[in-house]
């Protein structure tokens, strides 16, 4: 039986394509032992605020270079209360928010030291809510050597996966020939804007999947269109 592997860095309250890739996979590896990227979705993402987008950013203790798993949250800032207030204020009136809101509130009430642990907790909550049942592994807990594509190929070999999910148009980052030499085929996900029901006259793309859930519940038809 062929296995498909998905490897993603732990981002903060991720958007729909993040979960689409997991949905298409058999095995999901959270890449927490790669470099943290400043000004990325590692520690920030977008929610709706009326007819606009609102960026929520988790403050961190910034160093010149560090792995995602080693990034510490700057808890001298009152970010948890502000983030939860913003999420609740903008979504509590929507049809399905209550179903996941209580568990989100519990997460925001905890004391988090490391960014990756916060992100992974939220990711796992959303996967449970959406009933996306995949094998989940954390790369720093697996003894797989290599960097960049070498590491991804070695992860495929470790899990005996013969297919690897990538975004279309990324051959410069993931040379297909390199994976093919190791008997690994690419599986592309659509990478198109997923239009879904939003209780607003103006559709805003690119928001955290919390927006989708608040409006549509745990329906997975969004990945099947």
C-alpha positions in Angstrom: 0.0 0.0 0.0 1.4 3.4 -1.0 1.8 6.0 1.7 1.6 9.8 1.3 3.7 12.0 3.6 2.9 15.6 4.5 5.6 17.7 6.2 4.6 21.2 7.5 6.2 23.7 9.9 4.0 24.5 12.9 2.3 27.8 12.2 0.0 29.8 14.4 -3.8 29.2 13.9 -3.1 28.0 10.3 -5.2 28.7 7.2 -7.2 26.2 5.1 -4.4 25.0 2.7 -2.4 23.8 5.7 -5.1 21.4 6.7 -5.9 20.5 3.1 -2.4 19.0 2.8 -2.9 17.0 5.9 -6.3 15.8 4.7 -4.6 14.4 1.6 -1.9 12.6 3.5 -1.5 9.4 5.3 1.2 10.5 7.6 1.7 14.1 8.9 5.1 15.3 10.2 5.4 18.6 12.1 8.7 20.1 11.2 9.7 21.9 14.4 13.5 21.4 14.0 14.0 23.8 11.1 14.9 27.5 11.2 12.3 29.9 12.5 11.4 32.6 9.9 10.9 36.1 11.0 7.7 37.8 9.7 6.1 34.5 8.8 3.0 32.6 9.9 5.1 30.8 12.5 3.8 33.3 15.0 1.1 35.2 13.3 -2.1 34.8 11.2 -5.2 36.6 10.1 -8.8 36.6 11.4 -11.8 38.6 10.3 -12.7 41.9 12.1 -15.9 43.1 10.6 -15.2 43.5 6.9 -11.4 43.7 7.4 -8.5 41.4 8.2 -6.9 41.5 11.6 -3.4 40.2 12.2 -2.8 38.3 15.5 0.9 38.1 16.4 2.4 36.0 19.2 5.3 38.1 20.7 8.6 36.1 20.9 12.1 36.5 22.2 13.9 37.1 18.9 17.4 35.7 18.3 19.5 35.9 15.2 18.9 32.3 14.3 17.0 29.5 16.1 15.0 26.4 15.4 11.2 26.7 15.6 11.1 24.4 18.6 13.5 26.7 20.6 11.5 29.9 20.1 10.2 31.2 23.4 7.1 33.4 23.7 7.5 36.8 25.2 4.9 36.5 28.0 5.7 40.0 29.3 3.1 41.1 26.7 -0.6 40.5 27.4 -1.0 38.7 24.1 -3.2 35.7 25.2 -6.0 37.8 26.6 -5.9 40.1 23.5 -5.9 37.2 21.0 -8.7 35.4 22.7 -10.8 38.5 23.1 -10.3 39.3 19.4 -11.3 35.8 18.3 -14.3 35.6 20.6 -15.5 39.2 19.8 -15.4 38.6 16.1 -16.8 35.0 15.9 -19.0 34.3 19.0 -22.2 35.3 17.1 -21.6 32.8 14.3 -23.3 29.5 13.9 -20.6 27.0 14.8 -18.1 29.0 16.9 -19.2 27.6 20.3 -18.4 24.1 19.2 -14.7 24.8 19.2 -14.6 28.1 21.2 -14.6 26.5 24.6 -11.5 24.4 23.8 -9.8 27.4 22.3 -10.4 29.4 25.4 -8.8 26.6 27.5 -5.7 26.7 25.3 -5.5 30.5 25.7 -5.8 30.2 29.4 -2.7 28.0 29.7 0.8 29.3 30.3 2.9 28.7 27.2 6.7 29.0 27.1 7.5 27.7 23.6 5.8 28.9 20.5 5.8 25.5 18.8 4.0 23.8 21.7 1.2 26.4 21.5 1.0 26.0 17.7 0.9 22.2 17.9 -1.8 22.2 20.5 -4.0 24.4 18.3 -3.3 22.3 15.2 -4.2 19.1 17.0 -7.4 20.7 18.4 -8.5 21.7 14.9 -7.6 18.2 13.4 -9.8 16.6 16.1 -12.6 19.0 15.5 -12.5 18.4 11.7 -12.2 14.6 12.3 -9.0 14.5 10.2 -7.5 11.3 11.7 -3.9 11.0 10.6 -0.8 9.7 12.1 1.0 12.7 13.6 4.7 12.9 14.3 7.1 15.6 15.5 10.3 15.8 13.6 12.5 16.7 16.6 11.4 13.5 18.2 12.5 11.4 15.2 16.1 10.5 14.5 16.2 11.6 10.8 19.3 13.4 9.5 19.7 16.0 6.8 18.7 19.5 6.0 16.2 20.9 3.5 15.2 18.4 0.8 17.6 15.8 2.1 15.7 15.7 5.4 12.3 15.5 3.6 13.5 12.6 1.5 14.9 10.8 4.5 11.6 11.3 6.3 9.8 9.7 3.4 12.2 6.8 3.6 11.8 6.5 7.4 8.0 6.2 7.0 8.2 4.2 3.8 6.3 6.8 2.0 6.4 6.9 -1.8 4.5 10.1 -2.3 5.2 13.6 -0.9 2.7 16.4 -0.9 4.0 19.7 -2.3 2.6 23.0 -3.5 2.4 23.5 -7.3 5.1 25.6 -8.8 7.8 24.9 -6.2 10.2 23.0 -8.3 12.9 25.5 -7.4 12.5 24.5 -3.8 11.7 20.8 -4.2 13.4 19.6 -7.4 11.3 16.8 -8.7 14.2 14.9 -10.1 15.9 14.7 -6.7 12.8 13.0 -5.2 12.3 10.8 -8.2 15.8 9.4 -7.8 14.7 8.2 -4.4 11.5 6.6 -5.8 9.3 9.4 -4.3 6.5 10.9 -6.4 5.0 14.3 -5.9 1.3 14.7 -5.1 0.1 18.3 -5.6 -2.7 19.9 -3.7 -4.8 22.5 -5.5 -3.4 25.6 -3.9 -6.4 27.6 -5.1 -8.5 30.1 -3.1 -11.2 28.1 -1.3 -14.4 30.1 -1.4 -16.8 29.2 1.4 -19.8 30.6 3.3 -19.0 33.6 5.3 -21.7 35.4 7.2 -20.7 38.7 5.5 -21.4 40.4 2.2 -17.6 40.6 1.5 -15.6 37.4 1.2 -12.2 37.7 2.7 -9.7 35.0 1.6 -6.5 33.9 3.4 -7.9 33.8 6.9 -7.2 31.3 9.7 -9.2 28.2 9.4 -11.0 29.4 12.6 -13.0 31.6 10.3 -14.1 28.7 8.2 -15.0 26.6 11.2 -17.0 29.5 12.8 -19.1 29.8 9.6 -19.3 26.2 8.4 -18.6 23.8 11.3 -16.6 20.6 10.7 -17.7 19.9 7.1 -14.8 18.7 4.9 -16.5 19.5 1.6 -14.2 22.5 1.4 -11.4 20.1 0.4 -13.5 18.2 -2.1 -14.6 21.1 -4.3 
